[in-house]
Amino acid sequence: MLRSLFITIALVLFSFATTTVTRTQGGQTSTLEHFAPSPTETVLHAFLLCCGDGIHPQGGLIEDQNGDLFGTTIDKGTCCGTVYELIPRVSGYKRQNVYAFTSSADGSAPHGTLVAANGALFGVTQIGGSKGFGTIYELVLTGAGVRHIILHDFQGPPDAQTPFSGLVYDGAGSFYGVGDGGKNFGAVYKLTLEASSPRESVVYRFQSQTDGENPIGRLVVDGAGRLYGVTIRGGKTGNGTVYRIGGPHEHRVLYDFEGGTDGSEPTAGLLVGNDGALYGTTYGGGVYSRGTVFKLASTAHGYAETKVYDFGPAPDGANPVAGLVVDASGDFFGTTSAGGAKNFGTVFELIPTPSGYVESILHSFDGVPDGRRPITELMLDAQGNIYGTTTFGGKGWGTVFKVTL
């Protein structure tokens, strides 16, 4: 994804500590220390297996103009997952279900971060629908309640199926996502909102292992309408790819991971950095085989990959599953699903310097009460606060948390 959001003024003003940061450059790692405010982590909600609450969030958060947070859980509620809202109050946050999925026909296991567009919320369910292959849905919030609309009911090949990640909106009436399909190597699909009815089509079917296998993570769409994404497997060595789709059936592999120090198994969507380059994470590979952060920049001869950071031995984090977010200063923020002091994952910051990036571990998860296994992208608010979810931990069923810098 309630406990108190507020941190005392004394803590904000006077909680300072020596923070250890790590620089990785050319495979060599060194540590630095600097005097800075200590980040503070707060649990905003711990999910419970009761009371209509959802469990196991596997999507990030979005925020509306009132500061309300919206997210998804893949299970429970009525039976099959929820879309929830956290409403800020003086004493903390109040959770309420925006929508609880009621049956497999309704869609089941909502997954990925929601998209707010045209005054509504849009998302996907991994399974359910008439064929059990998942759905694309819209939630229209009105004064009279919430209206749930199934925009597309995945039918299986030749259609896509089992959407793996949330949607991306191009701002012109179309949504894009990835899922299983084609020859079991995966598919990229498009949903266009039309006056008569929504229209779904498969933009690209991955044809072979060298083409890329199992697309995953939210897509990125550029100003020219081109899509960028990753496959967790496939490519020349089977360790995953970064690809671009320029139009219907126009696919290009931009980078093949070799599975060594360059990284392997990218599992999250890409980010366009402030410099226009593509940034992402890999679950494995790197100098320590614990994952990497990478940069992919366009050159006169194609695309060149540069290592930004290697995740190292504990207490560093390991095995990032989520992608990155960036602030106006060019600092990157993300999570690791493992590593940290108790191997329950971390929240980290990568700070650019003239000699490379340095890492600061903002929070190392303890499991109880703060959660464990963060696997979704973070959200930054206008004040620079960090929000995210953990799939497990807290009271056993996952948490929504905030990190105040």
N, C-alpha and C positions, 0 to 999 in steps of 0.2 A: 503497500500500500507505500476512550482515548485518554493517551496520557498527555500530560502538560507539555505544550509547545514552548512555553516561555522559559527563558533563561534569565536569571537575575542580572541586574545591571552590574553588580560587583563582579560576577563571573565574566561577563562580556568585557569589562574594562580592565580587569586586573588578573585574569587567568593567563599567565604567560609561562612558557616553558621552553627548554632547549629542544628543538625539533631536529631529528636526524633525517637527512635527505641523501639520496644515492644517485650518483652520476654514472651512466654507462656510455662509453664511447669506445668504438673499435674493439668491443669485447672485453674491455678492462673496466672494472667497477671500483669506485672510490666513494667514501662517505664524507658528507659535510654536515656541520651543525650550525644552526642559526637560531637567534633568540626571536621568537614570534608568538603571537597569541595561540593558545592551545585550542584546536578544534574541539567542539563539543557535540556529541551525538545524543539525540533524543528520540525515543520511540513514540511515534504519534498514534499508532494503533497496533495492537497485538491481536491477530485473528484467532477466533475461538470456534471450536466445533460445537456450536450451539447458537441459539437465538437468531437463526437465519443468517448468521455471518458466513462469509465466504472463507475459503482456506486455500493456501498455496498460491499466492500471486505469482504469475509468470509474465507480467507486463509492467512497463514503467508507468509513470504518472504524467498527467497533464493538469494545468491549472487554469481556472477561469478568472474573469476580471474581479471577482469577489474574494479570490484567494482559496476557493474550494478546490480540492484535489480529487481527481477521478482516476480510477484504475480498474483492473479486472482480476478475478481469481478463477482458477481452472476448475474448482470443485466446490461443492455444497452450496449454501444458500437454500433453495428449495430442494435441489438435487444435483444440478449440473453446472454450477458455476454462477458467478455474479459480475455485474458492473456496479461498483460501489462509489460513493462520494464521501469525502471527509470534509466536514464543515467546521471552520475555525470558530471557537467559542472562547470566552474569557478564561475558562478553566481547562482548556485543551481543545480536542477535536471530537466532534460527534460523527459517528459512522452511520450511514444509511445506505440501503440498497437502492440504486437507481433502477436496476432490473435484475431479477433472479430467473435464470433459465429453468423452465419447468419440466421439460421432457427432451428426449433425444430428437424428436421431430422439430422442436423449437431451436435446436442447436445446442451443442454441449462442449464444455471445456473452452471458454473464451480465452484467447491467448494473444499476447502482444500488447503494445501500447495503443491506446485509442487515438483516433484522429477527430478533431473538432472542425467541422466545415459546414457552411450554410445553416448555422444555427442548430446543428444536430451532432450526435456522436456516431462514429463509424468504427466497426471492428470486425473480427473474424472469430469463428469457433473452429477448433481443430477437427472435431467430429460432429456427429449428429446431422440433422437435416433428413430429407426423405430417403437418401441412399447411405447415410452414415459417413459421408465424406467431408462434412463440414459446410459452413455457410459464411456469407458476408451479410452483416446486419447493420441496420440503422436504428438509432434510438432518438425519437423526436420528443423533446421535453417541452411540455405545455403546462399552462396553469391547471388544466384538468387532469394531468397525470403524464405518464410516459407511454408512447406508442412504439412498439417493437415491430420492425419491418424486415423480413428476409429479402434482401436485394438479389441474392444469388444462392442457389442450392447446388453445391458441387456434385457432378454426376459421375466422376471418375473418367478414365481415358475414353475418348480423346480430350475430355475436359481435364483441368487440373483437379487436384484433390488434396485433402489434409493440409490446409495452409499452415506453413511453418512459422510465420512471423506476421507482425502487424502490417497495416497498409501505409502507403505514402500517397499523398494527394498532390496533384500537379497544379492546383489552383484554377484549372480550366474545365472542371467537371469530370475528371477521370481519376480513378484510384488504381494503384498497382500493388501486386504482392507476389509471393513465391509459394510454391507447394510441390507436392509429389505429382506425378503424371508423366505423360509421354511414354518413353520406354523405361520407366522406373528410374530415370536419371534426374527428373525434376522438370518444372515448368515455371515460366513467368506469365502471369495473367493480368488482364486489364478489365476494369469495370467502369463503364461510362454511364453517367446519369443522363437519361434522355426523357423528354416530355411524356412519351408513351409508357416506357418501362425501362429499367436498367438493362444494359446489354453487356454481357461478359464475353471475353474472348481470350484465347491463349496467344500471347505475343511471341513466345519462343519456347520450344521444347528442347531440352538438352539431349543430344543425340548419341553421345558416347562418353566413355570415361575421360578421354583426352579433352573433350568439350567442356568438362566440368560435371560434377555429380553432386546431387543434393544441395540445391541453392537454399540459403538460410539467411536470416537477418533481414531487417527492413531495407528496402531499396532507397537509393538516392536518385533524384531526378534533377537534371540541370536545366538551364534556361532554354536550351535547344530541344528539350524533351527527351534527351538520352538518359537511359537508366544505367546505374552502376550497382553492382552487388558482388557477393562472394559465394563460392560453393565450398562446403566443408571438406569434400573429397574430390577426386578426379584431378585432371590436369596431367601433365607429362609424367609426374612421379606419384600421382595419387594422393598428394598432400593438400590439395585445394587450389582454388584459383580466385583471381579478381577479374571480373568481366564487365563488358559494356554492351548494351543493346541500343543501337542507333535507330531502329525502326522495326516493323514487323519482319521477323525471321533474320534480322541483321545482328549477328552476335560476334564479338571479338574478345578473345582472352587477352587481358592486359598484363597479367603476371601469373606465372606458375610457381607455387611454393615448392621448394626443393626438399623441405622436411628436415633441414639441418639447422644451422644457426640463423637462417632467415625466417624460420617459423613454420608451423604446419597447423592445419585444421582451423582456418578462420571460421568463427561461429556467429559473428555479429555483423550488423550492417556497417557501412562506411560513413565517414564524416568528411565533409568538405571543410578544410581548415581556412583560417583567415588569409592564407597565402594562395588559396585556390587548389592546393594539392589534396589528394585523398589520404585519409588516415584511418587505420583500423587496428584490430587486435587479432592475435592468433592464440588458440587454446594451448598449443604445444610448441615444441621446437624452441629455438633460441640457444644461447650459450649454455644455459642451465636446464634446458628441456622443460621449462616451466611457463613458456609463453612469451609473447613479445607485443610491443606496439610498433607499427610500421608506417612508413610514408610512401606514397606512390605519386610521383610527379611526372607530368608530361614533358618530353624532350623532343628534339628534332628527329630522333630515331625511334620514338615509341614512348614507353613508360619505364622509369627507373625506380627500383625499390630501395629504400634506405631504412635501416633499423633506427628507431627512435629510442627504444628501451628494451632491455632484457630483464624479465622478472627473475630474481635471484633466490638464494636460500632464505628460509625463515630467519627473521620475522617478516621478510618481504612477502607480498602476495604472490599468488600463483594461479595459472589457468583461468584467464579472463574469458568469460562467456559473453559479456555485454560489450557494446561499442563505447565510444567516447563522446563527450560533450566538450565544448570549448567556450571560454569567456572572452571578453573584449581584449584582454591582455595577451591572448594566445596560450593561456594555461589550459591543459587538457585535464579532464576529470573522468574517472572510471572506477570500476569495481573488479575485483578478482573473486572467483567462486571458491577458492581455497587459499591456503597460505595464511600469513598473519601469525599472531602469537599462539592461537589455538587451532590453526588450520581450518577456520570457519569462514575465511574470506576477509577482504579489506575494501576500504574506499581510499583511492589514491589520487594525487595530483602530480602532473608532470609540468615543470616550470622551465621555460626556455631560457638559456643563458648563451653567451657568445661561444662557449666551448661545448655546447650540447644541452641536453635536458637533464634536470635533476628531479628525483622523485621524492615526494613527501607522503608518508602514510598518514592520512587524516583520521582513519578509524580502523581498528582491528576488532573484528566481531568475536564476542564471547559465547554466543549461542543463546544464553539466558542472562538477562531479559531482552537483549538487543537484536537477536536473530542470527541466522547463519545461511550461507550460500546465497549471496546476492548475484543474480544472473541477468538483470535487466538494466537498460541504460538509465543514467541519472537524469534529473531535471534540475536546472538552475533557475531560481527566481530572480526578479529584478534587483534584489538586494545582495545577490551572490550566494544565497543559502542553497544547500544541496539537498535534494530529496530523492529517495529511492525505496526499493522493497527488497525483502529477503524472502526466499521461498519457504524456508523452515525456521525453526527457532522461535524466540519469544516465548509464547505459551504452547509451542509445539507446531503451530500451523502457519508461521510466517509473520512478518511485520511490515509496517510502513515507518520509515525513519527520516530524520532530518539531521544534517551536519551543519553546524554554524561555525564559520571560520573566524 
